[in-house]
Amino acid sequence: MPTTKDTTDCTETPANCSSVFRIEKIDGCCATFRVLASNTNPTTQAAIPYVATNSFFTMNLNCVCSLRCLQDTYVECL
């Protein structure tokens, strides 16, 4: 998913895309996800591997076959 609203095609600009998300809200069978980006700050990336973006999407959980959960980690807001 794009990490910014400026990116629409992840095949052309993969550096501006991510496959790591955090569930922000669950409403019935739908969930709202926040796209997380890799932390590129070398001084904090060991402790804070991801930063929150302002990019969101909603998914119908009835259509999800599986999710892979990551270990708990601190996410820094932009």
N, CA, C, O and CB atoms as a CASP TS submission, in Angstrom:
PFRMAT TS
TARGET T0000
AUTHOR 0000-0000-0000
METHOD Language model
MODEL 1
PARENT N/A
ATOM      1  N   MET     1       0.849  -1.177   0.000  1.00  0.00           N
ATOM      2  CA  MET     1       0.000   0.000   0.000  1.00  0.00           C
ATOM      3  C   MET     1       0.888   1.232   0.000  1.00  0.00           C
ATOM      4  O   MET     1       1.986   1.205   0.556  1.00  0.00           O
ATOM      5  CB  MET     1      -0.962   0.002   1.218  1.00  0.00           C
ATOM      6  N   PRO     2       0.424   2.315  -0.620  1.00  0.00           N
ATOM      7  CA  PRO     2       1.196   3.561  -0.623  1.00  0.00           C
ATOM      8  C   PRO     2       1.343   4.127   0.786  1.00  0.00           C
ATOM      9  O   PRO     2       0.434   4.018   1.609  1.00  0.00           O
ATOM     10  CB  PRO     2       0.530   4.597  -1.533  1.00  0.00           C
ATOM     11  N   THR     3       2.494   4.728   1.049  1.00  0.00           N
ATOM     12  CA  THR     3       2.730   5.358   2.347  1.00  0.00           C
ATOM     13  C   THR     3       2.333   6.827   2.341  1.00  0.00           C
ATOM     14  O   THR     3       2.282   7.462   3.394  1.00  0.00           O
ATOM     15  CB  THR     3       4.190   5.221   2.740  1.00  0.00           C
ATOM     16  N   THR     4       2.054   7.369   1.159  1.00  0.00           N
ATOM     17  CA  THR     4       1.596   8.755   1.051  1.00  0.00           C
ATOM     18  C   THR     4       0.438   8.815   0.076  1.00  0.00           C
ATOM     19  O   THR     4       0.219   7.881  -0.695  1.00  0.00           O
ATOM     20  CB  THR     4       2.746   9.698   0.597  1.00  0.00           C
ATOM     21  N   LYS     5      -0.292   9.895   0.109  1.00  0.00           N
ATOM     22  CA  LYS     5      -1.405  10.069  -0.830  1.00  0.00           C
ATOM     23  C   LYS     5      -0.906  10.448  -2.218  1.00  0.00           C
ATOM     24  O   LYS     5      -1.672  10.421  -3.182  1.00  0.00           O
ATOM     25  CB  LYS     5      -2.373  11.138  -0.316  1.00  0.00           C
ATOM     26  N   ASP     6       0.386  10.805  -2.330  1.00  0.00           N
ATOM     27  CA  ASP     6       0.965  11.170  -3.620  1.00  0.00           C
ATOM     28  C   ASP     6       1.288   9.946  -4.478  1.00  0.00           C
ATOM     29  O   ASP     6       1.370  10.052  -5.702  1.00  0.00           O
ATOM     30  CB  ASP     6       2.221  11.992  -3.406  1.00  0.00           C
ATOM     31  N   THR     7       1.473   8.784  -3.841  1.00  0.00           N
ATOM     32  CA  THR     7       1.820   7.563  -4.551  1.00  0.00           C
ATOM     33  C   THR     7       0.552   6.764  -4.814  1.00  0.00           C
ATOM     34  O   THR     7      -0.220   6.495  -3.893  1.00  0.00           O
ATOM     35  CB  THR     7       2.848   6.722  -3.748  1.00  0.00           C
ATOM     36  N   THR     8       0.338   6.389  -6.057  1.00  0.00           N
ATOM     37  CA  THR     8      -0.842   5.584  -6.372  1.00  0.00           C
ATOM     38  C   THR     8      -0.476   4.237  -6.958  1.00  0.00           C
ATOM     39  O   THR     8      -1.288   3.312  -6.927  1.00  0.00           O
ATOM     40  CB  THR     8      -1.738   6.325  -7.332  1.00  0.00           C
ATOM     41  N   ASP     9       0.739   4.104  -7.496  1.00  0.00           N
ATOM     42  CA  ASP     9       1.148   2.859  -8.142  1.00  0.00           C
ATOM     43  C   ASP     9       2.419   2.340  -7.484  1.00  0.00           C
ATOM     44  O   ASP     9       3.505   2.873  -7.708  1.00  0.00           O
ATOM     45  CB  ASP     9       1.365   3.068  -9.663  1.00  0.00           C
ATOM     46  N   CYS    10       2.278   1.303  -6.675  1.00  0.00           N
ATOM     47  CA  CYS    10       3.432   0.761  -5.954  1.00  0.00           C
ATOM     48  C   CYS    10       4.385  -0.004  -6.859  1.00  0.00           C
ATOM     49  O   CYS    10       5.517  -0.277  -6.459  1.00  0.00           O
ATOM     50  CB  CYS    10       2.964  -0.144  -4.841  1.00  0.00           C
ATOM     51  N   THR    11       3.958  -0.358  -8.072  1.00  0.00           N
ATOM     52  CA  THR    11       4.879  -1.046  -8.972  1.00  0.00           C
ATOM     53  C   THR    11       5.891  -0.079  -9.562  1.00  0.00           C
ATOM     54  O   THR    11       7.004  -0.475  -9.909  1.00  0.00           O
ATOM     55  CB  THR    11       4.110  -1.746 -10.089  1.00  0.00           C
ATOM     56  N   GLU    12       5.507   1.200  -9.679  1.00  0.00           N
ATOM     57  CA  GLU    12       6.420   2.195 -10.243  1.00  0.00           C
ATOM     58  C   GLU    12       7.297   2.837  -9.176  1.00  0.00           C
ATOM     59  O   GLU    12       8.433   3.214  -9.465  1.00  0.00           O
ATOM     60  CB  GLU    12       5.636   3.269 -10.974  1.00  0.00           C
ATOM     61  N   THR    13       6.800   2.971  -7.958  1.00  0.00           N
ATOM     62  CA  THR    13       7.565   3.607  -6.883  1.00  0.00           C
ATOM     63  C   THR    13       7.513   2.743  -5.622  1.00  0.00           C
ATOM     64  O   THR    13       6.893   3.133  -4.632  1.00  0.00           O
ATOM     65  CB  THR    13       7.018   5.032  -6.589  1.00  0.00           C
ATOM     66  N   PRO    14       8.159   1.572  -5.649  1.00  0.00           N
ATOM     67  CA  PRO    14       8.062   0.666  -4.492  1.00  0.00           C
ATOM     68  C   PRO    14       8.657   1.232  -3.208  1.00  0.00           C
ATOM     69  O   PRO    14       8.295   0.779  -2.122  1.00  0.00           O
ATOM     70  CB  PRO    14       8.744  -0.629  -4.812  1.00  0.00           C
ATOM     71  N   ALA    15       9.554   2.203  -3.296  1.00  0.00           N
ATOM     72  CA  ALA    15      10.140   2.792  -2.083  1.00  0.00           C
ATOM     73  C   ALA    15       9.095   3.558  -1.282  1.00  0.00           C
ATOM     74  O   ALA    15       9.269   3.760  -0.080  1.00  0.00           O
ATOM     75  CB  ALA    15      11.303   3.724  -2.448  1.00  0.00           C
ATOM     76  N   ASN    16       8.018   3.985  -1.924  1.00  0.00           N
ATOM     77  CA  ASN    16       6.964   4.732  -1.249  1.00  0.00           C
ATOM     78  C   ASN    16       5.782   3.842  -0.872  1.00  0.00           C
ATOM     79  O   ASN    16       4.666   4.325  -0.685  1.00  0.00           O
ATOM     80  CB  ASN    16       6.489   5.870  -2.132  1.00  0.00           C
ATOM     81  N   CYS    17       6.036   2.539  -0.763  1.00  0.00           N
ATOM     82  CA  CYS    17       4.975   1.589  -0.440  1.00  0.00           C
ATOM     83  C   CYS    17       5.410   0.690   0.709  1.00  0.00           C
ATOM     84  O   CYS    17       6.596   0.592   1.023  1.00  0.00           O
ATOM     85  CB  CYS    17       4.604   0.744  -1.675  1.00  0.00           C
ATOM     86  N   SER    18       4.437   0.037   1.328  1.00  0.00           N
ATOM     87  CA  SER    18       4.738  -0.832   2.460  1.00  0.00           C
ATOM     88  C   SER    18       3.741  -1.988   2.501  1.00  0.00           C
ATOM     89  O   SER    18       2.613  -1.877   2.019  1.00  0.00           O
ATOM     90  CB  SER    18       4.707  -0.035   3.789  1.00  0.00           C
ATOM     91  N   SER    19       4.179  -3.086   3.080  1.00  0.00           N
ATOM     92  CA  SER    19       3.284  -4.224   3.299  1.00  0.00           C
ATOM     93  C   SER    19       3.116  -4.485   4.794  1.00  0.00           C
ATOM     94  O   SER    19       2.740  -5.584   5.202  1.00  0.00           O
ATOM     95  CB  SER    19       3.825  -5.487   2.589  1.00  0.00           C
ATOM     96  N   VAL    20       3.398  -3.462   5.608  1.00  0.00           N
ATOM     97  CA  VAL    20       3.256  -3.570   7.061  1.00  0.00           C
ATOM     98  C   VAL    20       2.173  -2.593   7.503  1.00  0.00           C
ATOM     99  O   VAL    20       2.203  -1.413   7.153  1.00  0.00           O
ATOM    100  CB  VAL    20       4.617  -3.279   7.796  1.00  0.00           C
ATOM    101  N   PHE    21       1.214  -3.103   8.281  1.00  0.00           N
ATOM    102  CA  PHE    21       0.058  -2.304   8.673  1.00  0.00           C
ATOM    103  C   PHE    21      -0.243  -2.503  10.152  1.00  0.00           C
ATOM    104  O   PHE    21       0.175  -3.485  10.765  1.00  0.00           O
ATOM    105  CB  PHE    21      -1.170  -2.671   7.822  1.00  0.00           C
ATOM    106  N   ARG    22      -0.968  -1.559  10.701  1.00  0.00           N
ATOM    107  CA  ARG    22      -1.465  -1.688  12.076  1.00  0.00           C
ATOM    108  C   ARG    22      -2.971  -1.490  12.038  1.00  0.00           C
ATOM    109  O   ARG    22      -3.461  -0.547  11.416  1.00  0.00           O
ATOM    110  CB  ARG    22      -0.777  -0.650  13.047  1.00  0.00           C
ATOM    111  N   ILE    23      -3.713  -2.379  12.705  1.00  0.00           N
ATOM    112  CA  ILE    23      -5.161  -2.220  12.771  1.00  0.00           C
ATOM    113  C   ILE    23      -5.468  -1.074  13.718  1.00  0.00           C
ATOM    114  O   ILE    23      -5.056  -1.086  14.878  1.00  0.00           O
ATOM    115  CB  ILE    23      -5.860  -3.535  13.236  1.00  0.00           C
ATOM    116  N   GLU    24      -6.185  -0.098  13.223  1.00  0.00           N
ATOM    117  CA  GLU    24      -6.554   1.071  14.011  1.00  0.00           C
ATOM    118  C   GLU    24      -7.950   0.934  14.609  1.00  0.00           C
ATOM    119  O   GLU    24      -8.217   1.419  15.708  1.00  0.00           O
ATOM    120  CB  GLU    24      -6.479   2.321  13.154  1.00  0.00           C
ATOM    121  N   LYS    25      -8.848   0.256  13.860  1.00  0.00           N
ATOM    122  CA  LYS    25     -10.236   0.177  14.316  1.00  0.00           C
ATOM    123  C   LYS    25     -10.900  -1.047  13.701  1.00  0.00           C
ATOM    124  O   LYS    25     -10.680  -1.365  12.532  1.00  0.00           O
ATOM    125  CB  LYS    25     -11.019   1.466  13.948  1.00  0.00           C
ATOM    126  N   ILE    26     -11.712  -1.727  14.500  1.00  0.00           N
ATOM    127  CA  ILE    26     -12.530  -2.834  13.996  1.00  0.00           C
ATOM    128  C   ILE    26     -13.988  -2.460  14.204  1.00  0.00           C
ATOM    129  O   ILE    26     -14.394  -2.078  15.302  1.00  0.00           O
ATOM    130  CB  ILE    26     -12.183  -4.192  14.716  1.00  0.00           C
ATOM    131  N   ASP    27     -14.771  -2.574  13.135  1.00  0.00           N
ATOM    132  CA  ASP    27     -16.188  -2.249  13.184  1.00  0.00           C
ATOM    133  C   ASP    27     -16.946  -3.379  12.515  1.00  0.00           C
ATOM    134  O   ASP    27     -17.055  -3.426  11.290  1.00  0.00           O
ATOM    135  CB  ASP    27     -16.489  -0.878  12.497  1.00  0.00           C
ATOM    136  N   GLY    28     -17.472  -4.295  13.329  1.00  0.00           N
ATOM    137  CA  GLY    28     -18.159  -5.462  12.767  1.00  0.00           C
ATOM    138  C   GLY    28     -17.172  -6.328  12.023  1.00  0.00           C
ATOM    139  O   GLY    28     -16.198  -6.803  12.607  1.00  0.00           O
ATOM    140  N   CYS    29     -17.412  -6.541  10.734  1.00  0.00           N
ATOM    141  CA  CYS    29     -16.521  -7.381   9.941  1.00  0.00           C
ATOM    142  C   CYS    29     -15.498  -6.565   9.148  1.00  0.00           C
ATOM    143  O   CYS    29     -14.800  -7.118   8.299  1.00  0.00           O
ATOM    144  CB  CYS    29     -17.334  -8.239   8.995  1.00  0.00           C
ATOM    145  N   CYS    30     -15.398  -5.259   9.410  1.00  0.00           N
ATOM    146  CA  CYS    30     -14.441  -4.413   8.705  1.00  0.00           C
ATOM    147  C   CYS    30     -13.372  -3.892   9.654  1.00  0.00           C
ATOM    148  O   CYS    30     -13.635  -3.647  10.832  1.00  0.00           O
ATOM    149  CB  CYS    30     -15.157  -3.245   8.028  1.00  0.00           C
ATOM    150  N   ALA    31     -12.174  -3.727   9.131  1.00  0.00           N
ATOM    151  CA  ALA    31     -11.078  -3.172   9.916  1.00  0.00           C
ATOM    152  C   ALA    31     -10.432  -2.041   9.130  1.00  0.00           C
ATOM    153  O   ALA    31     -10.282  -2.122   7.910  1.00  0.00           O
ATOM    154  CB  ALA    31     -10.032  -4.266  10.273  1.00  0.00           C
ATOM    155  N   THR    32     -10.056  -0.996   9.837  1.00  0.00           N
ATOM    156  CA  THR    32      -9.313   0.108   9.253  1.00  0.00           C
ATOM    157  C   THR    32      -7.850  -0.074   9.624  1.00  0.00           C
ATOM    158  O   THR    32      -7.508  -0.213  10.798  1.00  0.00           O
ATOM    159  CB  THR    32      -9.858   1.491   9.741  1.00  0.00           C
ATOM    160  N   PHE    33      -6.996  -0.071   8.618  1.00  0.00           N
ATOM    161  CA  PHE    33      -5.571  -0.289   8.801  1.00  0.00           C
ATOM    162  C   PHE    33      -4.805   1.003   8.528  1.00  0.00           C
ATOM    163  O   PHE    33      -5.161   1.769   7.632  1.00  0.00           O
ATOM    164  CB  PHE    33      -5.072  -1.419   7.882  1.00  0.00           C
ATOM    165  N   ARG    34      -3.754   1.237   9.307  1.00  0.00           N
ATOM    166  CA  ARG    34      -2.817   2.336   9.042  1.00  0.00           C
ATOM    167  C   ARG    34      -1.576   1.715   8.406  1.00  0.00           C
ATOM    168  O   ARG    34      -1.063   0.710   8.896  1.00  0.00           O
ATOM    169  CB  ARG    34      -2.451   3.141  10.369  1.00  0.00           C
ATOM    170  N   VAL    35      -1.099   2.305   7.327  1.00  0.00           N
ATOM    171  CA  VAL    35       0.112   1.830   6.663  1.00  0.00           C
ATOM    172  C   VAL    35       1.316   2.306   7.482  1.00  0.00           C
ATOM    173  O   VAL    35       1.406   3.480   7.842  1.00  0.00           O
ATOM    174  CB  VAL    35       0.193   2.345   5.174  1.00  0.00           C
ATOM    175  N   LEU    36       2.232   1.388   7.770  1.00  0.00           N
ATOM    176  CA  LEU    36       3.467   1.731   8.466  1.00  0.00           C
ATOM    177  C   LEU    36       4.620   1.732   7.473  1.00  0.00           C
ATOM    178  O   LEU    36       4.655   0.918   6.551  1.00  0.00           O
ATOM    179  CB  LEU    36       3.744   0.743   9.627  1.00  0.00           C
ATOM    180  N   ALA    37       5.556   2.642   7.664  1.00  0.00           N
ATOM    181  CA  ALA    37       6.733   2.724   6.800  1.00  0.00           C
ATOM    182  C   ALA    37       7.968   2.348   7.602  1.00  0.00           C
ATOM    183  O   ALA    37       8.002   2.517   8.820  1.00  0.00           O
ATOM    184  CB  ALA    37       6.884   4.147   6.192  1.00  0.00           C
ATOM    185  N   SER    38       8.970   1.843   6.920  1.00  0.00           N
ATOM    186  CA  SER    38      10.226   1.531   7.586  1.00  0.00           C
ATOM    187  C   SER    38      10.873   2.812   8.087  1.00  0.00           C
ATOM    188  O   SER    38      10.876   3.832   7.397  1.00  0.00           O
ATOM    189  CB  SER    38      11.178   0.777   6.638  1.00  0.00           C
ATOM    190  N   ASN    39      11.415   2.750   9.284  1.00  0.00           N
ATOM    191  CA  ASN    39      12.114   3.889   9.864  1.00  0.00           C
ATOM    192  C   ASN    39      13.477   3.996   9.187  1.00  0.00           C
ATOM    193  O   ASN    39      14.268   3.054   9.238  1.00  0.00           O
ATOM    194  CB  ASN    39      12.258   3.742  11.420  1.00  0.00           C
ATOM    195  N   THR    40      13.753   5.112   8.567  1.00  0.00           N
ATOM    196  CA  THR    40      15.022   5.305   7.861  1.00  0.00           C
ATOM    197  C   THR    40      16.033   6.092   8.679  1.00  0.00           C
ATOM    198  O   THR    40      17.133   6.364   8.197  1.00  0.00           O
ATOM    199  CB  THR    40      14.781   6.009   6.550  1.00  0.00           C
ATOM    200  N   ASN    41      15.682   6.464   9.915  1.00  0.00           N
ATOM    201  CA  ASN    41      16.592   7.198  10.787  1.00  0.00           C
ATOM    202  C   ASN    41      17.548   6.194  11.432  1.00  0.00           C
ATOM    203  O   ASN    41      17.117   5.388  12.257  1.00  0.00           O
ATOM    204  CB  ASN    41      15.807   8.014  11.875  1.00  0.00           C
ATOM    205  N   PRO    42      18.841   6.224  11.076  1.00  0.00           N
ATOM    206  CA  PRO    42      19.768   5.216  11.589  1.00  0.00           C
ATOM    207  C   PRO    42      19.969   5.260  13.104  1.00  0.00           C
ATOM    208  O   PRO    42      20.385   4.260  13.690  1.00  0.00           O
ATOM    209  CB  PRO    42      21.090   5.377  10.921  1.00  0.00           C
ATOM    210  N   THR    43      19.688   6.375  13.741  1.00  0.00           N
ATOM    211  CA  THR    43      19.895   6.466  15.188  1.00  0.00           C
ATOM    212  C   THR    43      18.749   5.854  15.984  1.00  0.00           C
ATOM    213  O   THR    43      18.928   5.520  17.155  1.00  0.00           O
ATOM    214  CB  THR    43      20.073   7.912  15.592  1.00  0.00           C
ATOM    215  N   THR    44      17.572   5.699  15.373  1.00  0.00           N
ATOM    216  CA  THR    44      16.427   5.157  16.112  1.00  0.00           C
ATOM    217  C   THR    44      15.839   3.888  15.510  1.00  0.00           C
ATOM    218  O   THR    44      14.953   3.283  16.114  1.00  0.00           O
ATOM    219  CB  THR    44      15.358   6.190  16.196  1.00  0.00           C
ATOM    220  N   GLN    45      16.307   3.465  14.330  1.00  0.00           N
ATOM    221  CA  GLN    45      15.631   2.355  13.657  1.00  0.00           C
ATOM    222  C   GLN    45      15.779   1.016  14.385  1.00  0.00           C
ATOM    223  O   GLN    45      14.958   0.126  14.162  1.00  0.00           O
ATOM    224  CB  GLN    45      16.163   2.220  12.258  1.00  0.00           C
ATOM    225  N   ALA    46      16.774   0.833  15.232  1.00  0.00           N
ATOM    226  CA  ALA    46      16.893  -0.419  15.987  1.00  0.00           C
ATOM    227  C   ALA    46      15.778  -0.520  17.029  1.00  0.00           C
ATOM    228  O   ALA    46      15.209  -1.594  17.227  1.00  0.00           O
ATOM    229  CB  ALA    46      18.278  -0.513  16.672  1.00  0.00           C
ATOM    230  N   ALA    47      15.470   0.580  17.686  1.00  0.00           N
ATOM    231  CA  ALA    47      14.430   0.585  18.722  1.00  0.00           C
ATOM    232  C   ALA    47      13.044   0.834  18.152  1.00  0.00           C
ATOM    233  O   ALA    47      12.050   0.358  18.702  1.00  0.00           O
ATOM    234  CB  ALA    47      14.742   1.637  19.766  1.00  0.00           C
ATOM    235  N   ILE    48      12.969   1.573  17.058  1.00  0.00           N
ATOM    236  CA  ILE    48      11.692   1.937  16.442  1.00  0.00           C
ATOM    237  C   ILE    48      11.771   1.557  14.960  1.00  0.00           C
ATOM    238  O   ILE    48      12.143   2.387  14.130  1.00  0.00           O
ATOM    239  CB  ILE    48      11.375   3.481  16.627  1.00  0.00           C
ATOM    240  N   PRO    49      11.423   0.301  14.618  1.00  0.00           N
ATOM    241  CA  PRO    49      11.595  -0.142  13.235  1.00  0.00           C
ATOM    242  C   PRO    49      10.599   0.453  12.236  1.00  0.00           C
ATOM    243  O   PRO    49      10.866   0.464  11.034  1.00  0.00           O
ATOM    244  CB  PRO    49      11.494  -1.619  13.188  1.00  0.00           C
ATOM    245  N   TYR    50       9.448   0.949  12.722  1.00  0.00           N
ATOM    246  CA  TYR    50       8.422   1.486  11.815  1.00  0.00           C
ATOM    247  C   TYR    50       7.950   2.842  12.288  1.00  0.00           C
ATOM    248  O   TYR    50       7.994   3.154  13.478  1.00  0.00           O
ATOM    249  CB  TYR    50       7.230   0.526  11.707  1.00  0.00           C
ATOM    250  N   VAL    51       7.495   3.645  11.335  1.00  0.00           N
ATOM    251  CA  VAL    51       6.860   4.922  11.645  1.00  0.00           C
ATOM    252  C   VAL    51       5.454   4.904  11.059  1.00  0.00           C
ATOM    253  O   VAL    51       5.217   4.335   9.993  1.00  0.00           O
ATOM    254  CB  VAL    51       7.692   6.128  11.086  1.00  0.00           C
ATOM    255  N   ALA    52       4.529   5.534  11.770  1.00  0.00           N
ATOM    256  CA  ALA    52       3.146   5.607  11.305  1.00  0.00           C
ATOM    257  C   ALA    52       3.039   6.619  10.173  1.00  0.00           C
ATOM    258  O   ALA    52       3.683   7.668  10.201  1.00  0.00           O
ATOM    259  CB  ALA    52       2.192   5.984  12.465  1.00  0.00           C
ATOM    260  N   THR    53       2.222   6.297   9.180  1.00  0.00           N
ATOM    261  CA  THR    53       1.957   7.243   8.092  1.00  0.00           C
ATOM    262  C   THR    53       0.521   7.738   8.229  1.00  0.00           C
ATOM    263  O   THR    53      -0.214   7.289   9.109  1.00  0.00           O
ATOM    264  CB  THR    53       2.195   6.581   6.686  1.00  0.00           C
ATOM    265  N   ASN    54       0.130   8.644   7.374  1.00  0.00           N
ATOM    266  CA  ASN    54      -1.255   9.118   7.336  1.00  0.00           C
ATOM    267  C   ASN    54      -2.036   8.438   6.222  1.00  0.00           C
ATOM    268  O   ASN    54      -3.026   8.977   5.727  1.00  0.00           O
ATOM    269  CB  ASN    54      -1.297  10.637   7.152  1.00  0.00           C
ATOM    270  N   SER    55      -1.588   7.256   5.834  1.00  0.00           N
ATOM    271  CA  SER    55      -2.245   6.481   4.790  1.00  0.00           C
ATOM    272  C   SER    55      -3.040   5.348   5.446  1.00  0.00           C
ATOM    273  O   SER    55      -2.498   4.593   6.254  1.00  0.00           O
ATOM    274  CB  SER    55      -1.203   5.918   3.767  1.00  0.00           C
ATOM    275  N   PHE    56      -4.325   5.233   5.098  1.00  0.00           N
ATOM    276  CA  PHE    56      -5.226   4.240   5.690  1.00  0.00           C
ATOM    277  C   PHE    56      -5.964   3.484   4.593  1.00  0.00           C
ATOM    278  O   PHE    56      -6.093   3.969   3.469  1.00  0.00           O
ATOM    279  CB  PHE    56      -6.236   4.917   6.650  1.00  0.00           C
ATOM    280  N   PHE    57      -6.444   2.298   4.927  1.00  0.00           N
ATOM    281  CA  PHE    57      -7.372   1.581   4.057  1.00  0.00           C
ATOM    282  C   PHE    57      -8.284   0.747   4.931  1.00  0.00           C
ATOM    283  O   PHE    57      -7.941   0.424   6.069  1.00  0.00           O
ATOM    284  CB  PHE    57      -6.616   0.688   3.020  1.00  0.00           C
ATOM    285  N   THR    58      -9.455   0.395   4.398  1.00  0.00           N
ATOM    286  CA  THR    58     -10.429  -0.421   5.111  1.00  0.00           C
ATOM    287  C   THR    58     -10.598  -1.734   4.368  1.00  0.00           C
ATOM    288  O   THR    58     -10.639  -1.763   3.138  1.00  0.00           O
ATOM    289  CB  THR    58     -11.789   0.316   5.252  1.00  0.00           C
ATOM    290  N   MET    59     -10.696  -2.832   5.133  1.00  0.00           N
ATOM    291  CA  MET    59     -10.811  -4.145   4.527  1.00  0.00           C
ATOM    292  C   MET    59     -11.949  -4.923   5.182  1.00  0.00           C
ATOM    293  O   MET    59     -12.140  -4.864   6.396  1.00  0.00           O
ATOM    294  CB  MET    59      -9.485  -4.916   4.647  1.00  0.00           C
ATOM    295  N   ASN    60     -12.701  -5.653   4.358  1.00  0.00           N
ATOM    296  CA  ASN    60     -13.733  -6.551   4.835  1.00  0.00           C
ATOM    297  C   ASN    60     -13.032  -7.814   5.340  1.00  0.00           C
ATOM    298  O   ASN    60     -12.424  -8.539   4.554  1.00  0.00           O
ATOM    299  CB  ASN    60     -14.785  -6.878   3.706  1.00  0.00           C
ATOM    300  N   LEU    61     -13.113  -8.078   6.640  1.00  0.00           N
ATOM    301  CA  LEU    61     -12.408  -9.215   7.222  1.00  0.00           C
ATOM    302  C   LEU    61     -12.998 -10.556   6.818  1.00  0.00           C
ATOM    303  O   LEU    61     -12.355 -11.589   7.009  1.00  0.00           O
ATOM    304  CB  LEU    61     -12.412  -9.101   8.713  1.00  0.00           C
ATOM    305  N   ASN    62     -14.211 -10.567   6.263  1.00  0.00           N
ATOM    306  CA  ASN    62     -14.779 -11.808   5.743  1.00  0.00           C
ATOM    307  C   ASN    62     -14.012 -12.310   4.526  1.00  0.00           C
ATOM    308  O   ASN    62     -14.120 -13.481   4.162  1.00  0.00           O
ATOM    309  CB  ASN    62     -16.243 -11.607   5.385  1.00  0.00           C
ATOM    310  N   CYS    63     -13.236 -11.426   3.893  1.00  0.00           N
ATOM    311  CA  CYS    63     -12.473 -11.785   2.694  1.00  0.00           C
ATOM    312  C   CYS    63     -11.013 -12.107   3.001  1.00  0.00           C
ATOM    313  O   CYS    63     -10.240 -12.355   2.076  1.00  0.00           O
ATOM    314  CB  CYS    63     -12.541 -10.659   1.685  1.00  0.00           C
ATOM    315  N   VAL    64     -10.617 -12.110   4.264  1.00  0.00           N
ATOM    316  CA  VAL    64      -9.228 -12.328   4.649  1.00  0.00           C
ATOM    317  C   VAL    64      -9.019 -13.804   4.980  1.00  0.00           C
ATOM    318  O   VAL    64      -9.745 -14.381   5.789  1.00  0.00           O
ATOM    319  CB  VAL    64      -8.839 -11.434   5.857  1.00  0.00           C
ATOM    320  N   CYS    65      -8.020 -14.400   4.344  1.00  0.00           N
ATOM    321  CA  CYS    65      -7.685 -15.798   4.634  1.00  0.00           C
ATOM    322  C   CYS    65      -6.712 -15.898   5.801  1.00  0.00           C
ATOM    323  O   CYS    65      -6.818 -16.810   6.621  1.00  0.00           O
ATOM    324  CB  CYS    65      -7.086 -16.475   3.394  1.00  0.00           C
ATOM    325  N   SER    66      -5.761 -14.963   5.881  1.00  0.00           N
ATOM    326  CA  SER    66      -4.790 -15.007   6.975  1.00  0.00           C
ATOM    327  C   SER    66      -4.116 -13.660   7.143  1.00  0.00           C
ATOM    328  O   SER    66      -4.023 -12.865   6.207  1.00  0.00           O
ATOM    329  CB  SER    66      -3.740 -16.095   6.725  1.00  0.00           C
ATOM    330  N   LEU    67      -3.653 -13.425   8.347  1.00  0.00           N
ATOM    331  CA  LEU    67      -2.837 -12.258   8.676  1.00  0.00           C
ATOM    332  C   LEU    67      -1.620 -12.768   9.426  1.00  0.00           C
ATOM    333  O   LEU    67      -1.726 -13.707  10.215  1.00  0.00           O
ATOM    334  CB  LEU    67      -3.640 -11.196   9.528  1.00  0.00           C
ATOM    335  N   ARG    68      -0.485 -12.172   9.193  1.00  0.00           N
ATOM    336  CA  ARG    68       0.714 -12.540   9.946  1.00  0.00           C
ATOM    337  C   ARG    68       1.033 -11.406  10.897  1.00  0.00           C
ATOM    338  O   ARG    68       1.274 -10.275  10.477  1.00  0.00           O
ATOM    339  CB  ARG    68       1.925 -12.837   8.997  1.00  0.00           C
ATOM    340  N   CYS    69       1.031 -11.712  12.159  1.00  0.00           N
ATOM    341  CA  CYS    69       1.290 -10.701  13.178  1.00  0.00           C
ATOM    342  C   CYS    69       2.777 -10.606  13.453  1.00  0.00           C
ATOM    343  O   CYS    69       3.480 -11.617  13.487  1.00  0.00           O
ATOM    344  CB  CYS    69       0.527 -11.021  14.472  1.00  0.00           C
ATOM    345  N   LEU    70       3.250  -9.389  13.648  1.00  0.00           N
ATOM    346  CA  LEU    70       4.629  -9.136  14.021  1.00  0.00           C
ATOM    347  C   LEU    70       4.723  -9.042  15.534  1.00  0.00           C
ATOM    348  O   LEU    70       3.706  -8.865  16.206  1.00  0.00           O
ATOM    349  CB  LEU    70       5.160  -7.848  13.353  1.00  0.00           C
ATOM    350  N   GLN    71       5.919  -9.157  16.076  1.00  0.00           N
ATOM    351  CA  GLN    71       6.114  -8.963  17.500  1.00  0.00           C
ATOM    352  C   GLN    71       5.717  -7.542  17.855  1.00  0.00           C
ATOM    353  O   GLN    71       5.796  -6.638  17.024  1.00  0.00           O
ATOM    354  CB  GLN    71       7.577  -9.252  17.911  1.00  0.00           C
ATOM    355  N   ASP    72       5.288  -7.353  19.101  1.00  0.00           N
ATOM    356  CA  ASP    72       4.951  -6.013  19.565  1.00  0.00           C
ATOM    357  C   ASP    72       6.155  -5.098  19.388  1.00  0.00           C
ATOM    358  O   ASP    72       7.290  -5.485  19.665  1.00  0.00           O
ATOM    359  CB  ASP    72       4.494  -6.037  21.043  1.00  0.00           C
ATOM    360  N   THR    73       5.896  -3.896  18.931  1.00  0.00           N
ATOM    361  CA  THR    73       6.959  -2.933  18.740  1.00  0.00           C
ATOM    362  C   THR    73       6.418  -1.537  18.907  1.00  0.00           C
ATOM    363  O   THR    73       5.213  -1.318  18.782  1.00  0.00           O
ATOM    364  CB  THR    73       7.605  -3.097  17.374  1.00  0.00           C
ATOM    365  N   TYR    74       7.280  -0.598  19.186  1.00  0.00           N
ATOM    366  CA  TYR    74       6.905   0.803  19.302  1.00  0.00           C
ATOM    367  C   TYR    74       6.864   1.389  17.894  1.00  0.00           C
ATOM    368  O   TYR    74       7.765   1.156  17.089  1.00  0.00           O
ATOM    369  CB  TYR    74       7.904   1.593  20.223  1.00  0.00           C
ATOM    370  N   VAL    75       5.813   2.150  17.604  1.00  0.00           N
ATOM    371  CA  VAL    75       5.674   2.812  16.302  1.00  0.00           C
ATOM    372  C   VAL    75       5.656   4.304  16.536  1.00  0.00           C
ATOM    373  O   VAL    75       4.831   4.814  17.294  1.00  0.00           O
ATOM    374  CB  VAL    75       4.383   2.348  15.551  1.00  0.00           C
ATOM    375  N   GLU    76       6.562   4.998  15.886  1.00  0.00           N
ATOM    376  CA  GLU    76       6.650   6.443  16.048  1.00  0.00           C
ATOM    377  C   GLU    76       5.716   7.135  15.064  1.00  0.00           C
ATOM    378  O   GLU    76       5.672   6.785  13.885  1.00  0.00           O
ATOM    379  CB  GLU    76       8.099   6.926  15.850  1.00  0.00           C
ATOM    380  N   CYS    77       4.971   8.120  15.556  1.00  0.00           N
ATOM    381  CA  CYS    77       4.097   8.900  14.681  1.00  0.00           C
ATOM    382  C   CYS    77       4.921   9.941  13.945  1.00  0.00           C
ATOM    383  O   CYS    77       5.868  10.503  14.496  1.00  0.00           O
ATOM    384  CB  CYS    77       2.958   9.575  15.488  1.00  0.00           C
ATOM    385  N   LEU    78       4.556  10.191  12.705  1.00  0.00           N
ATOM    386  CA  LEU    78       5.260  11.216  11.905  1.00  0.00           C
ATOM    387  C   LEU    78       4.878  12.605  12.344  1.00  0.00           C
ATOM    388  O   LEU    78       5.370  13.585  11.785  1.00  0.00           O
ATOM    389  CB  LEU    78       4.956  11.049  10.415  1.00  0.00           C
TER
END
